[in-house]
Amino acid sequence: MKKETLAAGEGARGAAQDILSDVLRKRRPLDAATEDELAHAKLSPRDAGFARAISHETLRRFGQLDAAAHPVEEFRAMPSFQRRDRGAYR
């Protein structure tokens, strides 16, 4: 049987996504979510640092990311967008 291998950094990206989900959806403190997820994920020290950097920097820049996404959400809510080519942008 062939063992599946993860691409470089894929485990770290998944762990970062889980950390962000815990913080944003479950309203857990960042430090607690990071500690629990990294212990559970069993990543190398390098990948654990990468996961921590991704999740912390994403939260640090969350306001900027949200502001950048807001015009796109408004555009998609426009009636003209909903009538014309709405499937092309999904």
N, C-alpha and C positions, 0 to 999 in steps of 0.2 A: 504494500500500500504506500502510495506517495504522500509524504508529509507536506502540507501547505506551509509556505513561508510567506511572511509579511514583507512587503516592500519596505525599504529603509524609511524609518520614521512613522510608518503607518500605525503602529501600536501607540506611539506617543500622541499622534493626532486623535486617535480614538479616546485615549485617556483624557486629553484636553477637552474634547467634546463632552465627555461624561462629567467632568468637573464643572464646565459651564452650565450644563443642564441642571446639576444639583444646586448651583448657586442661583441661577435665574428662575428656574421653575419651582424648586423645592425650598428656596429661600434659606439655604444652608450657608453658614459662614465660609468664606473662601478658604481659609486655612484648614478648617476641618474637612471640607470636601476634597481639597488637594491631598491632604495626608491620607485619608481613607482610600481614595482612588488609586494613588500611587502605591500604597501597600497592597491593594487588591490586584493591580495590573502586573506586578512583578516585572517591571521594566529595568533595563540597564541604567546605571546612574546617568549616562549621557541622554538616553531617551526620557528619563524622568525629568531631567532638567529642561529638556525641550518641551515636554508637556506642560510643565510649570510655566515656562516662558510664554507659550502660546496662550494659555488660559488667563494668565495675569495681564498680559499686554492687551488681549481682547477686551477684558473688563476695564482696563485703564482707558482704552479708546472707544468704549461702548457708546458714549454720547456722540462722538464724531461719526461712528458707523451708523448709528440710528438717524442722525441728521442727513447723512448721504443717501440713505435708503428712503427717506420720507418723500422726496419728489417723485421717485419711481412709484411709490404706493399711490400718491395722488394722481399720477398719470393713468395708472391702471383703473382707477375709480371713475375716470371721466366717461360720460356716456358715449362720446365719439370713439373712444378706444374699445369699449365693450361691443359696439356694433361692427367695427371694422377690424378685420384681421386679429381678433382676440386670441385665436389659437396659435398664432405665429410667435407669440411672446411668452408662452407658458412653458 
